[in-house]
Amino acid sequence: MAGAEPRPSARRYRVDITPDAARQLRKLDPPTARRVQGAIELLGLDPRPPASRQLRGRPGYRVRIGDWRVTYTVEDGILLVLVLRLAHRRDVYEG
């Protein structure tokens, strides 16, 4: 079908990371950093995977990678995932 809109799963979102989240990613030990980076990259294919949860009290989502949490927002109109914060589970929801 010419001109048909692609399936939502076929769209690729751009993934941007805030400077704070990038700094925290650089501080992680290499195996954990690889796992977290892989999970962040997958958000470009599916910004709302089954394991993600919508945040309460503020806009955005979170995804869990072991003891680490990645909080992010999704802009569907411009196909953008913005990673806001990356932190250990005991610290991520503070502030």
Contacts in CASP RR format, 6 or more apart in sequence:
PFRMAT RR
TARGET T0000
AUTHOR 0000-0000-0000
METHOD contacts of the structure
MODEL  1
MAGAEPRPSARRYRVDITPDAARQLRKLDPPTARRVQGAIELLGLDPRPP
ASRQLRGRPGYRVRIGDWRVTYTVEDGILLVLVLRLAHRRDVYEG
9 45 0 8 1.000
9 46 0 8 1.000
11 79 0 8 1.000
12 44 0 8 1.000
12 45 0 8 1.000
12 79 0 8 1.000
13 43 0 8 1.000
13 44 0 8 1.000
13 45 0 8 1.000
13 47 0 8 1.000
13 74 0 8 1.000
13 79 0 8 1.000
13 80 0 8 1.000
13 81 0 8 1.000
14 44 0 8 1.000
14 79 0 8 1.000
14 80 0 8 1.000
14 81 0 8 1.000
15 40 0 8 1.000
15 41 0 8 1.000
15 43 0 8 1.000
15 44 0 8 1.000
15 80 0 8 1.000
15 81 0 8 1.000
15 83 0 8 1.000
16 80 0 8 1.000
16 81 0 8 1.000
16 82 0 8 1.000
16 83 0 8 1.000
17 25 0 8 1.000
17 40 0 8 1.000
17 82 0 8 1.000
17 83 0 8 1.000
18 82 0 8 1.000
18 83 0 8 1.000
18 84 0 8 1.000
18 85 0 8 1.000
20 84 0 8 1.000
20 85 0 8 1.000
21 70 0 8 1.000
21 83 0 8 1.000
21 84 0 8 1.000
21 85 0 8 1.000
21 86 0 8 1.000
24 85 0 8 1.000
24 86 0 8 1.000
24 87 0 8 1.000
25 33 0 8 1.000
25 36 0 8 1.000
25 37 0 8 1.000
25 86 0 8 1.000
26 33 0 8 1.000
28 36 0 8 1.000
28 68 0 8 1.000
32 68 0 8 1.000
35 65 0 8 1.000
35 66 0 8 1.000
36 65 0 8 1.000
36 68 0 8 1.000
36 70 0 8 1.000
36 86 0 8 1.000
39 63 0 8 1.000
39 65 0 8 1.000
39 70 0 8 1.000
40 70 0 8 1.000
40 83 0 8 1.000
42 49 0 8 1.000
43 49 0 8 1.000
43 63 0 8 1.000
43 70 0 8 1.000
43 72 0 8 1.000
43 81 0 8 1.000
43 83 0 8 1.000
44 81 0 8 1.000
47 61 0 8 1.000
47 72 0 8 1.000
47 74 0 8 1.000
47 81 0 8 1.000
48 61 0 8 1.000
48 74 0 8 1.000
49 63 0 8 1.000
51 63 0 8 1.000
51 64 0 8 1.000
52 61 0 8 1.000
52 62 0 8 1.000
52 63 0 8 1.000
53 61 0 8 1.000
53 62 0 8 1.000
53 63 0 8 1.000
54 60 0 8 1.000
54 61 0 8 1.000
55 61 0 8 1.000
55 62 0 8 1.000
55 71 0 8 1.000
59 73 0 8 1.000
60 71 0 8 1.000
60 72 0 8 1.000
60 73 0 8 1.000
60 74 0 8 1.000
60 84 0 8 1.000
61 71 0 8 1.000
61 72 0 8 1.000
61 73 0 8 1.000
61 74 0 8 1.000
62 69 0 8 1.000
62 70 0 8 1.000
62 71 0 8 1.000
62 72 0 8 1.000
62 92 0 8 1.000
63 69 0 8 1.000
63 70 0 8 1.000
63 72 0 8 1.000
64 89 0 8 1.000
66 89 0 8 1.000
67 88 0 8 1.000
67 89 0 8 1.000
68 86 0 8 1.000
68 87 0 8 1.000
68 88 0 8 1.000
68 89 0 8 1.000
69 85 0 8 1.000
69 86 0 8 1.000
69 87 0 8 1.000
69 88 0 8 1.000
69 89 0 8 1.000
69 92 0 8 1.000
69 93 0 8 1.000
70 83 0 8 1.000
70 85 0 8 1.000
70 86 0 8 1.000
71 83 0 8 1.000
71 84 0 8 1.000
71 85 0 8 1.000
71 86 0 8 1.000
71 92 0 8 1.000
72 81 0 8 1.000
72 82 0 8 1.000
72 83 0 8 1.000
72 84 0 8 1.000
73 81 0 8 1.000
73 82 0 8 1.000
73 84 0 8 1.000
74 80 0 8 1.000
74 81 0 8 1.000
74 82 0 8 1.000
75 81 0 8 1.000
75 82 0 8 1.000
85 92 0 8 1.000
86 92 0 8 1.000
END
